[in-house]
Amino acid sequence: MAVAMMSFVGVGFSSSAQAGDIKDWQVKIVKLVAKKQVYPRAAMRKELEGRAKVRVNIDRSGAIVSHEIITPTGEEVFDKEIPKLIARINPLPTPPSALGDDQLSFVLPLSWVIR
């Protein structure tokens, strides 16, 4: 049984920052999440899958200051894994300097999919 853990970052900023810098930053986050995301063994044994959306708030350095599960997976094993994943990916890569806000917020979609 192959396991695919897919993570995509959807960042919605209304800023004049260069699109290329933002895209590079998003790619770094995607790679970090993919590297640190774990498929819980209990979920794998039961062949469970799940999708969630997490609002992540970071400071200028990329440190995660808070997070909120806005769409839970509906599977307790995955929902308990989300805070652990947030801890493992903290801090995130430093956001581009052109994104001038002191704190930034984005929605991080997470998927646990068995293939």
C-alpha positions in Angstrom: 0.0 0.0 0.0 1.5 3.3 -1.1 0.9 6.4 0.9 0.7 9.9 -0.6 0.7 12.9 1.7 -0.1 16.0 -0.3 0.1 19.5 1.1 -0.8 22.6 -0.8 -0.5 26.1 0.5 -3.1 28.7 -0.5 -2.0 32.1 0.5 -4.3 35.0 -0.2 -2.4 38.3 0.2 -3.5 41.6 -1.4 0.0 43.0 -1.7 2.2 44.5 -4.3 4.9 41.9 -3.4 6.5 40.2 -6.4 4.6 37.1 -7.3 7.8 35.1 -7.9 9.0 35.7 -4.3 5.6 34.7 -2.9 5.5 31.6 -5.1 9.1 30.6 -4.0 8.0 31.0 -0.4 4.9 28.9 -0.9 7.0 26.1 -2.5 9.3 26.2 0.5 6.3 25.7 2.8 4.9 22.9 0.7 8.2 21.1 0.8 8.6 21.6 4.6 5.1 20.3 5.3 5.5 17.3 3.0 8.8 16.4 4.7 7.3 16.7 8.3 3.8 15.4 7.7 3.2 11.9 9.2 0.5 9.4 8.4 -0.6 8.1 11.7 -0.2 4.3 12.0 -3.6 3.8 13.4 -5.1 5.6 10.4 -3.0 3.6 8.0 -4.1 0.3 9.6 -7.7 1.3 9.2 -7.1 2.7 5.8 -8.5 6.1 6.8 -8.1 9.2 4.8 -8.7 12.8 5.7 -8.6 16.4 4.6 -8.4 19.5 6.7 -7.9 23.2 6.5 -5.8 25.1 9.1 -5.6 28.8 9.4 -1.9 29.6 10.3 -0.8 33.0 11.7 2.9 33.8 11.6 5.1 36.7 12.5 7.7 38.4 10.3 10.4 35.8 11.1 8.1 32.9 10.1 7.4 31.7 13.6 3.9 30.3 14.0 2.1 32.3 16.6 -1.2 30.5 16.4 -3.3 28.1 14.3 -6.9 27.2 14.1 -8.4 24.1 12.5 -11.2 25.6 10.4 -12.2 22.4 8.6 -11.5 19.2 10.7 -10.9 15.9 9.0 -13.7 14.2 10.9 -11.3 11.5 11.9 -9.9 12.0 15.5 -6.6 10.4 14.7 -5.8 13.0 12.0 -7.3 16.0 14.0 -5.0 15.1 16.9 -2.0 14.9 14.4 -2.6 18.5 13.2 -1.2 20.3 16.3 1.8 18.0 16.2 2.5 18.8 12.6 2.2 22.5 13.3 4.8 22.1 16.0 7.1 20.1 13.7 7.0 22.8 10.9 7.5 25.7 13.3 9.1 28.0 12.3 8.2 28.3 8.7 10.5 29.9 6.1 10.8 33.7 6.5 8.1 35.4 4.4 9.3 37.7 1.6 10.1 41.2 2.9 7.7 42.7 0.4 4.9 41.3 2.5 5.1 44.1 4.9 2.6 43.0 7.6 4.0 42.2 11.1 1.7 39.2 11.1 0.5 37.1 8.2 -2.3 34.6 8.0 -3.0 31.9 5.4 -5.0 28.7 5.1 -3.0 25.5 4.9 -4.9 22.6 3.3 -3.7 19.2 4.5 -4.5 15.8 3.0 -3.8 12.3 4.1 -4.5 10.0 1.2 -3.8 6.3 0.7 -2.9 5.4 -2.9 
